[in-house]
């Protein structure tokens, strides 16, 4: 059912591109009602317009807090055209029907990005705009609501096609979008208050997100997927794809794991991700060596993976990386020579991460109609709480090396065992129901690719060893330092096994499950 438009109400904070709408409204002799700055802009562009205060015969008051909150406005929007009672009431009051509402809101999110002044922020919480939008969206059977300037083109096409009218389908689609906007806007305000008051777990948890892009597919090709940005202060994701095909769900999943690990590095570092697990990680004063060490940790698993680096990739590093098939490479920067080298790699995706800002806030995991929320695992251990439980005690340098091992371990899917040598992984055992199996895999990987580095290596466990068998397996392989949370009823057995083998063991008291 098409609805002829006779009167339009326009109230905009962002007035850009409105001229293209005004032209079509003029063509179909549609009357315009507007307020404040929007009224001035419309007049400036050379179009007729009635100022809202003259229309309502009620001046703006309270510094503009009250201007569109008037029965003449809301009755015009909310009245049902087919309802006889509504018609009589509108007639008695001599109120006009408002058939088209074009509104966008005060820039609340922009304001909180620019200032910490609470008074200024609060004044940018829009009241009249969302109220008009909700009213128009509720009455979509009779009223068209436009909240996004990207829909101006669709409105123009609709009015052309229907000779100054809109279809019911169009109005319903715009109404759906409008309610999405009001919910999104309110959620930003709510989250700002929660952050201000340091409320992490409110009674009603509202998760907001702005669509960044449609993805190639989901976790599997038959699944659909999109990525959304959930951030109060950032407009962009901070990831700039500079070449290659569109990213998939799995690409982003691996990318985020890589970025998470990179954020914990204080030196030049590289990490290679495969199926949301690191296959290798290394930090080194030499950027190229950090990549090489990460790669040789598990060169088979690295094939087709995601490489994440916190440095600029130059010609030398690019040549080294080009020897292997990677799906995605992340870096702070790619110089001109490296881009030339990578240009021969048809399916390679390059992503600049220089503007990415890591946020250590909370994690969300969803299942059906329920979701879990928790703080992020922000710590590795507290040095003051470390317990050196064996007869042989680690040196300061060995504690530093152990910290690296445990740091990587906490990003690996549990149960996890990591074996390292000199700030580089050499064996990773991930995601096994049994800890002894994780030990076996970590040892097997190290023996397969870097057996010589097993001697005097370091092993990290994300949780305690329930039995001493895992500890014995690592010791037999050549591990000389084991770092773990401790806390098993059989800790004494593990300590005894370490003492017999002259192996050093550190208890952290901090578990790092990652499921």
C-alpha positions in Angstrom: 0.0 0.0 0.0 1.5 3.3 -1.1 1.3 6.4 1.1 1.3 9.9 -0.4 3.6 12.3 1.3 2.3 15.8 1.8 4.3 17.0 4.8 7.8 16.2 5.9 9.6 16.9 9.1 13.4 17.2 8.9 15.7 17.6 12.0 19.4 16.8 11.5 22.7 17.0 13.3 24.5 15.8 10.2 23.1 17.9 7.4 25.3 16.7 4.6 23.7 15.4 1.4 20.3 16.6 2.4 20.1 18.7 -0.8 19.4 15.6 -2.9 16.3 14.9 -0.8 15.1 18.5 -0.9 15.1 18.5 -4.7 12.7 15.6 -4.8 10.5 17.1 -2.1 10.2 20.3 -4.1 9.3 18.4 -7.2 6.3 16.7 -5.5 5.3 19.9 -3.7 5.9 18.4 -0.2 5.8 20.8 2.6 8.8 20.9 5.0 8.8 21.6 8.7 12.2 21.9 10.4 14.0 23.2 13.5 17.0 25.3 14.4 20.1 24.7 12.4 18.4 22.4 9.9 15.8 25.1 9.2 18.6 27.6 8.5 20.4 25.1 6.2 17.3 24.4 4.2 16.7 28.1 3.7 20.3 28.6 2.8 20.0 26.0 0.1 17.1 27.9 -1.3 14.1 25.8 -0.3 10.8 26.8 1.4 10.5 25.6 4.9 8.3 26.3 8.0 10.2 26.7 11.3 8.9 24.2 13.9 8.2 26.9 16.6 6.0 28.8 14.1 4.2 25.6 13.2 3.6 24.6 16.8 3.2 28.2 18.0 5.5 27.2 20.9 9.0 28.6 21.3 12.0 26.4 22.0 12.8 26.4 25.7 15.3 25.0 28.2 18.3 25.8 25.9 16.8 23.7 23.1 16.0 20.7 25.3 12.3 21.1 24.4 11.5 21.9 20.8 10.0 18.9 19.0 8.3 17.4 22.1 4.9 18.9 21.2 1.5 17.2 20.6 1.2 18.9 17.2 4.3 17.1 16.1 3.7 13.7 17.7 0.0 13.6 16.8 0.9 14.4 13.2 3.3 11.4 13.2 1.4 8.9 15.3 -2.2 9.3 14.0 -3.6 6.4 12.1 -4.9 7.7 8.8 -7.6 5.0 8.5 -8.9 5.4 12.0 -12.1 7.5 12.1 -11.6 8.6 15.7 -8.0 9.7 15.0 -9.3 11.7 12.0 -11.9 13.5 14.1 -9.4 14.4 16.8 -6.9 15.6 14.2 -9.6 17.7 12.6 -10.8 19.3 15.8 -7.3 20.4 16.6 -6.5 21.4 13.0 -3.4 19.3 13.2 -1.6 18.2 10.0 -0.4 14.7 9.2 3.3 14.3 9.0 4.0 11.7 6.4 7.8 11.7 6.3 10.3 12.1 9.1 14.0 12.6 8.4 16.1 12.6 11.6 19.6 11.9 12.8 20.8 12.3 16.4 23.0 14.5 18.4 26.6 13.1 18.0 26.8 11.5 21.4 29.4 9.0 20.5 31.6 11.6 18.7 31.3 13.8 21.8 32.5 11.2 24.2 35.5 10.6 21.9 36.3 14.3 21.9 35.8 15.3 25.6 35.6 14.0 29.1 33.4 17.0 30.1 30.3 15.3 31.6 28.1 18.4 31.2 28.8 18.6 27.5 28.4 14.9 27.0 25.0 14.8 28.8 23.7 17.7 26.6 24.5 15.6 23.6 22.1 12.8 24.7 19.3 13.3 22.2 15.8 13.1 23.5 13.6 14.7 20.8 15.2 12.9 17.9 14.8 9.3 19.2 11.3 10.1 20.3 10.3 11.2 16.8 12.1 8.3 15.2 10.3 5.8 17.5 6.9 7.4 16.8 7.4 7.4 13.0 8.7 3.8 13.1 5.8 2.6 15.2 3.4 4.2 12.7 5.2 2.8 9.6 1.8 1.8 8.0 1.4 5.6 7.4 4.7 7.3 7.9 8.2 7.0 6.3 11.2 7.3 8.6 14.7 8.0 7.3 17.6 7.9 9.8 20.6 7.3 7.6 21.9 9.6 4.9 22.9 6.4 3.0 19.2 5.8 2.5 18.6 9.2 0.8 19.1 7.6 -2.6 16.6 4.9 -1.8 14.0 7.5 -0.7 14.5 9.5 -3.9 14.1 6.4 -6.0 11.0 5.4 -4.0 9.4 8.8 -4.5 10.2 8.8 -8.2 8.8 5.3 -8.6 5.6 6.0 -6.7 5.1 9.7 -7.8 5.6 11.3 -4.4 4.5 8.3 -2.4 6.2 5.4 -0.6 5.4 1.7 -0.5 4.5 -0.3 2.6 7.6 -2.5 2.2 9.9 0.5 2.0 8.3 2.0 5.1 8.6 -1.2 7.1 12.2 -1.7 6.1 13.1 1.8 7.2 11.2 1.3 10.5 13.2 -1.8 11.2 16.4 0.2 10.6 15.1 3.1 12.7 14.4 0.9 15.8 17.9 -0.6 15.3 19.3 2.9 15.5 17.4 4.0 18.6 18.5 0.7 20.4 22.1 1.2 19.3 22.1 4.9 20.4 20.6 4.1 23.8 23.0 1.2 24.3 26.0 3.6 23.7 24.6 5.9 26.3 24.0 3.1 28.7 27.5 1.7 28.2 29.0 5.1 28.7 27.3 5.4 32.1 28.5 1.9 33.0 32.1 2.7 32.1 31.9 6.0 34.0 30.7 4.2 37.1 33.0 1.2 36.5 30.0 -1.2 36.4 31.2 -4.3 34.5 28.2 -6.6 35.2 25.0 -4.5 35.2 21.6 -6.0 35.7 20.9 -5.6 32.0 24.0 -6.1 29.8 23.5 -4.4 26.4 26.0 -5.3 23.7 26.0 -2.9 20.8 27.8 -3.1 17.5 28.1 -1.2 14.2 28.4 -3.4 11.1 31.9 -3.1 9.6 31.4 -5.5 6.7 29.8 -8.6 5.3 32.3 -11.5 5.4 33.0 -14.0 2.6 31.4 -16.7 4.8 31.3 -17.9 8.3 33.3 -20.6 10.1 32.2 -22.9 7.2 31.2 -21.9 3.7 27.5 -22.7 4.3 27.4 -20.2 7.2 26.7 -16.4 6.7 28.8 -13.9 8.7 29.4 -10.3 9.4 31.8 -8.4 11.6 30.7 -5.6 13.9 32.6 -3.0 15.9 31.7 -2.8 19.6 33.6 0.3 20.8 32.5 3.5 22.5 35.5 5.5 21.3 36.7 4.1 18.0 35.0 4.6 14.7 37.2 2.2 12.8 38.4 -1.3 13.6 42.0 -0.1 13.1 42.8 -2.9 10.5 43.5 -1.7 7.0 43.5 -4.4 4.3 45.9 -3.2 1.7 45.7 -6.2 -0.7 43.9 -9.5 -1.2 40.4 -10.9 -1.2 37.7 -10.2 1.4 38.4 -11.6 4.9 36.4 -14.5 6.2 35.2 -15.3 9.7 38.1 -17.7 10.3 40.6 -15.1 9.0 39.3 -12.6 11.6 39.3 -15.3 14.3 42.9 -16.0 13.7 43.8 -12.3 13.3 42.3 -11.4 16.7 44.3 -14.2 18.3 47.4 -13.0 16.7 46.7 -9.4 17.8 46.0 -10.5 21.3 49.4 -12.2 21.6 51.2 -9.4 19.9 49.8 -6.9 22.4 51.7 -8.8 25.2 55.1 -8.5 23.5 57.5 -5.8 24.6 60.1 -6.5 21.9 59.9 -7.2 18.2 57.9 -10.3 17.9 56.1 -12.7 15.5 53.4 -15.2 16.0 51.9 -17.6 13.5 48.2 -18.6 14.0 46.4 -21.6 12.7 42.8 -22.4 13.8 42.9 -19.8 16.5 46.0 -21.4 18.1 49.6 -20.2 17.8 51.7 -22.7 15.9 54.8 -20.7 16.8 55.8 -17.5 18.5 59.1 -15.7 19.1 60.4 -12.4 20.3 63.9 -11.2 19.2 65.8 -7.9 18.8 66.1 -9.0 15.1 62.7 -8.8 13.4 63.5 -11.4 10.8 64.8 -13.8 13.4 61.6 -13.5 15.3 59.7 -14.6 12.2 62.1 -17.4 11.4 62.0 -18.8 14.9 58.2 -18.6 15.0 58.0 -20.5 11.7 60.4 -23.3 12.5 58.4 -24.0 15.7 56.0 -25.9 13.5 56.5 -25.3 9.7 53.8 -27.8 8.8 51.0 -26.2 10.8 52.2 -22.8 9.7 51.2 -23.6 6.1 48.1 -21.5 5.2 48.2 -19.7 8.5 48.1 -16.1 9.7 51.4 -14.3 10.4 51.2 -11.4 12.9 54.2 -9.1 13.4 54.6 -5.9 15.5 57.2 -4.4 13.1 57.6 -3.1 9.6 58.1 -5.8 6.9 61.0 -4.9 4.6 62.3 -6.6 1.5 64.5 -9.1 3.3 61.7 -10.2 5.6 59.2 -10.3 2.7 61.5 -12.6 0.7 61.7 -15.0 3.7 57.9 -15.0 4.2 57.3 -15.5 0.5 58.9 -19.0 0.7 55.8 -20.2 2.5 52.1 -20.0 1.7 50.4 -17.8 4.2 46.8 -16.7 3.9 47.2 -13.4 5.8 50.1 -11.3 7.0 49.7 -8.6 9.6 52.3 -6.0 10.2 52.8 -2.4 11.5 53.8 -1.4 8.0 54.8 -2.8 4.6 57.6 -1.0 2.7 57.5 -0.5 -1.1 60.0 -3.3 -1.8 58.0 -5.8 0.3 54.8 -5.0 -1.5 56.5 -5.7 -4.8 57.6 -9.1 -3.6 54.2 -10.0 -2.2 52.4 -8.9 -5.4 53.3 -12.2 -7.0 51.3 -14.0 -4.3 47.8 -14.1 -5.8 45.8 -15.1 -2.8 47.8 -13.4 -0.1 46.0 -10.9 2.1 48.0 -8.1 3.7 46.7 -6.1 6.6 48.2 -2.9 8.2 47.7 -3.0 12.0 49.4 0.3 12.8 46.2 1.9 13.9 44.8 -1.0 15.8 44.3 -0.4 19.5 44.0 -3.4 21.8 41.3 -3.1 24.4 41.7 -5.2 27.6 38.1 -5.1 28.8 35.9 -8.2 28.8 35.1 -11.3 26.8 31.7 -12.6 25.6 30.8 -16.1 24.7 27.3 -16.8 23.4 25.2 -20.0 23.2 21.7 -19.9 21.9 19.8 -17.3 23.9 22.4 -17.1 26.7 25.8 -15.5 26.9 28.7 -15.5 29.3 30.7 -12.3 30.2 34.0 -12.3 32.0 37.0 -10.1 32.6 39.9 -10.7 30.1 42.8 -12.7 31.4 45.1 -9.7 31.8 47.9 -11.1 33.9 50.6 -13.7 33.6 51.6 -14.0 37.2 52.5 -11.8 40.2 56.3 -12.0 40.7 55.8 -11.5 44.4 53.7 -14.7 44.6 56.0 -17.0 42.7 57.1 -20.1 44.6 60.3 -21.8 43.7 59.3 -25.3 45.0 62.3 -27.4 44.0 65.8 -27.7 45.5 67.3 -25.9 42.5 66.1 -22.3 42.1 65.8 -20.5 38.8 67.9 -17.4 38.1 66.3 -14.0 37.3 67.0 -14.6 33.6 65.3 -18.0 33.8 62.2 -16.5 35.4 62.1 -14.0 32.5 62.3 -16.9 30.0 59.6 -18.8 31.9 57.4 -15.8 31.9 57.5 -15.8 28.1 56.6 -19.4 27.9 53.6 -19.0 30.2 52.5 -15.9 28.4 52.2 -17.9 25.1 50.6 -20.8 27.0 47.7 -18.6 28.2 46.7 -17.9 24.6 46.6 -21.6 23.6 43.4 -23.6 23.8 43.3 -25.6 27.0 44.6 -28.0 28.2 47.8 -26.5 26.9 51.5 -27.3 27.3 54.2 -25.0 25.7 57.9 -25.8 25.3 60.2 -22.9 24.6 63.9 -22.2 24.2 65.3 -18.7 24.5 62.0 -16.7 23.9 60.8 -18.9 21.1 58.3 -21.8 21.0 59.6 -25.2 20.0 56.6 -27.4 20.8 52.9 -26.5 21.4 50.4 -29.0 22.7 46.9 -27.5 22.5 43.4 -28.3 23.4 43.5 -31.9 24.7 41.1 -33.3 27.2 44.0 -34.9 28.9 47.1 -32.9 30.1 49.4 -35.9 29.5 48.3 -35.9 25.8 49.1 -32.2 25.6 52.6 -33.0 27.0 53.0 -35.8 24.4 52.0 -33.5 21.5 54.3 -30.6 22.7 57.3 -33.0 23.0 56.5 -34.7 19.7 56.4 -31.4 17.9 59.7 -30.3 19.4 61.3 -33.6 18.5 60.0 -33.4 15.0 61.3 -29.9 14.2 63.9 -28.8 16.7 65.1 -31.8 18.7 68.4 -30.2 19.7 66.6 -27.3 21.4 64.8 -29.6 23.8 67.9 -29.8 26.0 67.6 -27.3 28.8 64.2 -26.1 27.5 61.4 -24.5 29.4 57.8 -26.0 29.7 54.7 -24.0 30.7 51.4 -25.5 31.7 48.1 -23.4 31.9 46.9 -25.4 34.9 48.3 -27.8 37.5 49.5 -31.3 36.7 46.9 -33.7 38.2 49.6 -36.5 38.1 53.3 -36.5 37.8 53.2 -38.4 34.5 53.1 -35.2 32.5 56.0 -33.7 34.4 58.1 -36.9 33.9 57.3 -36.9 30.1 58.6 -33.3 29.8 61.7 -34.1 31.9 62.5 -37.1 29.9 62.4 -35.0 26.7 65.0 -32.6 28.1 63.0 -29.8 29.8 65.0 -28.2 32.7 62.5 -25.6 34.0 58.7 -26.2 34.4 56.4 -23.3 35.3 52.8 -24.1 36.3 50.1 -22.8 38.7 50.4 -25.6 41.2 47.5 -26.6 43.4 47.1 -30.3 42.8 46.7 -32.7 45.7 49.6 -34.5 44.0 51.9 -31.5 43.7 54.5 -33.2 46.0 54.8 -36.1 43.5 55.5 -33.6 40.7 58.1 -31.7 42.8 59.8 -35.0 43.8 60.1 -36.0 40.1 61.6 -32.6 39.3 64.1 -32.8 42.2 65.2 -36.3 41.2 66.0 -35.0 37.7 67.6 -31.8 39.0 64.8 -29.8 37.2 63.6 -26.4 38.5 59.9 -25.9 39.1 58.0 -22.6 39.6 54.5 -22.3 41.0 52.6 -19.2 40.0 49.2 -19.7 41.7 47.5 -18.4 38.5 45.6 -20.6 36.2 45.2 -19.7 32.5 42.4 -21.8 31.0 41.4 -20.7 27.5 38.5 -22.6 26.0 
